[in-house]
Amino acid sequence: MKIHIGILGLGTVGCGTLDVLKRNAAIIAPRAGCEIVVKRIATKHPDKPRPIEIDKSLVTADVDEILNDPDIKIVAELIGGVDPARDYVMRAIAAGKSVVTANKELIAKHGVEIIAAAEKAGVDFLFEGSVGGGIPLINPLRESLAANRVRELLGIVNGTTNYILTKMTREGSSFDDVLAEAQKLGYAETDPTADVDGFDSMYKLSILASIAFNAPINIKDIHREGIRGVTARDIEYAKELNYVIKLVALARQHDDGGLELRVHPALISAQHPLANVNDVFNAVFVRGDAVGDVMFYGRGAGADPTGSAVVGDIIEAARNLGVGGRNRVHHEPTHAPHIRPFSESKTRFYVRTQVPDEPGMLAQIATAFGQHGVSLESIVQKKSHEGIAEIVWMTHDTSQANMDSSLAAFEKLEAVREVSSLLRVEGN
């Protein structure tokens, strides 16, 4: 038995997918229960040189040769972005084709609509490669952990920012210098906005949270901050306090069912498993009521890791076609979640301030913190220059609202010349 597939897109992931299909064809066929045959590959640039050998007779610039071909039963959408990817995916589903994708932005913005369309059409819509590259995340959340009430997801899901922060930590370099180096090495895009400003992590968190909590997650409900404001000075202080700084994606369900959704840089205890996730690697820490704590770790991007995940989904879709069923746990987000306001989120804080090096200044700041419900854990002073001292304050758990009120009060104090940095502490 043969099952024909079509591939949309021939970039890094498309080439990785084709390479895995060809390299491991001998083991893929028995696992899929059929021979998987690539019938057509659509790309805007058919003649562009590729890093792998490709049968040029399969390549076309006309997407309709895939979408309108009744012999093609599975479409792998590997273009990226929303337009025209959404249109192609919806057309493929309407034509009765199963769809596999690694497109996190598409799923984050239109996943509920696409999943509903696939359910109605009775076809598969699979997206393991959309989060964490080759790390198995989607299927374990959807199937292996289906018996659990997931309490918390805490992850490092962007390799570019993790590489930058790792280099800054190891070398004491500035953000701008490491970003420039990452761009030269190809780890960061020419326009790094999606990565360094947290958009990529936000898309991935919305996907993971929607599965973990079986609820449609709107990216507008996720608080997002990037890493541009993280300095070598902050990393130095974090080391001395026995922490590392990571860009984390966090989803937490409280006892009342409310969801807390955040992406931002945070201090992570050096003893936490995520603290040792370095360079371009990703990891997601999951806490379930039955399983307890588990962590998934591996390469979060790249041709082979993401190609591995895409081909795994193709195998599942092909197997389902062969047996005439869809043997997986049903997942279609149906109930609107209760999203807690960001102001209600609670955590510990790291606050770095510039203060006149004079008697009574620290007391003014400590009093302002106390008046707004912020309890202090420790105070660190490392240097004084030209009459200005740099003070780091570590707080106990407090709400974002309390911290915001404290910062507003600081604007009226002569004791605070500048709040140089504000970071949260997570993963205790």
Secondary structure, DSSP 4 states (H G I P E B T S, - for coil): -EEEEEEE--SHHHHHHHHHHHHTHHHHHHHHTSEEEEEEEE-S-TTS--SS---GGGEES-THHHHT-TTEEEEEE-S-SSTTHHHHHHHHHHTT-EEEE--HHHHHHHHHHHHHHHHHHT--EE-GGGSSTTS--HHIIIIITTTS-EEEEEEE--HHHHHHHHHHHHH---HHHHHHHHHHHTSS-SS-HHHHTSHHHHHHHHHHHHHHTTS---GGGSEE--STT--HHHHHHHHHTTEEEEEEEEEEE-TTS-EEEEEEEEEEETTSGGGG--TTEEEEEEEETTTEEEEEEEE-SSHHHHHHHHHHHHHHHHHHHHHTS--S------SPP-BPPGGG-EEEEEEEEEEESSTTHHHHHHHHHHHTT--EEEEEEEEEETTEEEEEEEE-SEEHHHHHHHHHHHTT-TT-SEEEEEEEEE--
